């Protein structure tokens, strides 16, 4: 029984690590400019949302999708629901038994929405989008 638990644990860890490694290839760190953009629209400023999130989740290092990652995420996500965005940020949260990522989405420095997704779900959406272009 102990061997089964150890083998299952190794499989589970390797599965999570591999999915996060793939996801890391389409993210880059947020910059100070991302936090300091001015909004010209009458909307909730995405930069202000980022500042609030940074205060609330001090222990989390956020990332944003690269241009390629953003493009494929939008293609994949738009298969289920229409979404317009020019920035998608990923805030990894490692709590309890399941990793959850908070995904904050903005367009023209307006806050659009947030999602709570598993790392694999983000990667699957990107994969769906990239397969459409092949």
C-alpha positions as CSV (number, residue, x, y, z in Angstrom):
1,X,0.0,0.0,0.0
2,X,2.9,2.4,0.8
3,X,4.4,1.8,-2.6
4,X,1.1,2.7,-4.2
5,X,0.9,5.9,-2.3
6,X,4.5,6.8,-3.2
7,X,4.0,6.1,-6.9
8,X,0.7,8.0,-6.9
9,X,2.4,10.9,-5.2
10,X,5.3,11.0,-7.6
11,X,2.8,10.8,-10.6
12,X,0.7,13.7,-9.1
13,X,3.8,15.9,-8.5
14,X,5.3,15.3,-11.9
15,X,1.9,16.0,-13.6
16,X,1.6,19.3,-11.8
17,X,5.2,20.3,-12.4
18,X,5.0,19.6,-16.1
19,X,1.8,21.6,-16.5
20,X,3.3,24.5,-14.7
21,X,6.5,24.3,-16.7
22,X,4.5,24.6,-20.0
23,X,2.5,27.5,-18.6
24,X,5.7,29.3,-17.6
25,X,6.8,29.4,-21.2
26,X,3.9,31.8,-22.0
27,X,4.1,34.2,-19.0
28,X,6.4,37.1,-18.2
29,X,6.6,39.2,-15.0
30,X,4.4,42.3,-14.6
31,X,6.2,45.6,-14.9
32,X,5.8,48.9,-13.0
33,X,4.2,50.3,-16.1
34,X,1.4,47.7,-15.8
35,X,0.6,49.0,-12.3
36,X,0.8,52.7,-13.3
37,X,-1.2,53.1,-16.5
38,X,-3.8,55.8,-16.6
39,X,-7.3,55.0,-17.8
40,X,-8.9,57.3,-20.3
41,X,-12.2,55.4,-20.3
42,X,-15.0,55.7,-17.8
43,X,-14.4,52.3,-16.2
44,X,-12.7,50.6,-13.3
45,X,-9.0,50.9,-14.0
46,X,-7.2,47.7,-14.6
47,X,-4.0,49.1,-13.1
48,X,-5.8,50.0,-9.9
49,X,-7.2,46.5,-9.7
50,X,-3.6,45.2,-10.0
51,X,-2.4,47.5,-7.2
52,X,-5.3,46.3,-5.0
53,X,-4.5,42.7,-5.8
54,X,-0.8,43.2,-5.0
55,X,-1.8,44.6,-1.6
56,X,-4.1,41.7,-0.9
57,X,-1.8,38.9,-2.2
58,X,1.6,40.2,-1.0
59,X,3.0,36.7,-1.0
60,X,2.1,36.0,-4.6
61,X,4.3,36.9,-7.6
62,X,2.0,37.7,-10.5
63,X,2.7,37.2,-14.2
64,X,1.0,38.3,-17.4
65,X,0.6,36.3,-20.6
66,X,3.1,37.0,-23.4
67,X,1.6,38.3,-26.7
68,X,1.6,34.8,-28.1
69,X,0.0,33.4,-24.9
70,X,-2.6,36.1,-24.8
71,X,-3.5,35.5,-28.5
72,X,-3.9,31.7,-28.0
73,X,-5.8,32.2,-24.7
74,X,-8.3,34.5,-26.4
75,X,-8.8,32.1,-29.3
76,X,-9.3,29.2,-27.0
77,X,-11.5,31.1,-24.5
78,X,-13.6,32.6,-27.2
79,X,-14.8,29.1,-28.2
80,X,-16.9,29.1,-25.1
81,X,-17.5,32.8,-24.3
82,X,-16.7,36.1,-26.1
83,X,-13.8,37.9,-24.4
84,X,-11.8,41.0,-25.5
85,X,-8.6,41.6,-23.7
86,X,-5.1,43.2,-24.1
87,X,-3.7,41.9,-20.8
88,X,-4.3,38.7,-18.8
89,X,-2.5,38.3,-15.5
90,X,-2.0,35.1,-13.6
91,X,-1.8,35.1,-9.8
92,X,-0.8,31.6,-8.6
93,X,-2.2,30.7,-5.2
94,X,-1.0,27.5,-3.6
95,X,-3.5,26.7,-0.8
96,X,-4.5,23.3,0.5
97,X,-4.6,20.4,-1.8
98,X,-5.3,22.2,-5.0
99,X,-3.4,25.0,-6.8
100,X,-5.7,27.7,-8.0
101,X,-4.7,30.6,-10.2
102,X,-6.5,33.9,-10.1
103,X,-6.7,35.3,-13.6
104,X,-7.4,39.0,-13.9
105,X,-8.3,40.3,-17.3
106,X,-8.2,43.8,-18.7
107,X,-8.8,45.6,-22.0
108,X,-7.7,49.3,-22.7
109,X,-6.8,49.6,-19.0
110,X,-10.3,48.7,-18.0
111,X,-10.9,45.8,-15.7
112,X,-13.0,43.2,-17.6
113,X,-13.3,40.2,-15.2
114,X,-11.5,37.7,-13.1
115,X,-11.5,33.9,-13.2
116,X,-10.4,31.2,-10.8
117,X,-8.7,28.4,-12.8
118,X,-6.5,25.5,-12.3
119,X,-3.0,25.7,-13.9
120,X,-4.0,22.9,-16.3
121,X,-7.2,24.7,-17.3
122,X,-5.2,27.8,-18.4
123,X,-2.8,25.6,-20.4
124,X,-5.7,23.7,-22.0
125,X,-7.3,27.0,-23.1
126,X,-4.0,28.1,-24.6
127,X,-3.6,24.7,-26.3
128,X,-7.0,24.9,-27.8
129,X,-6.2,28.3,-29.2
130,X,-2.9,27.3,-30.6
131,X,-4.3,24.2,-32.3
132,X,-6.8,26.3,-34.2
133,X,-3.9,28.1,-35.9
134,X,-1.9,25.1,-36.9
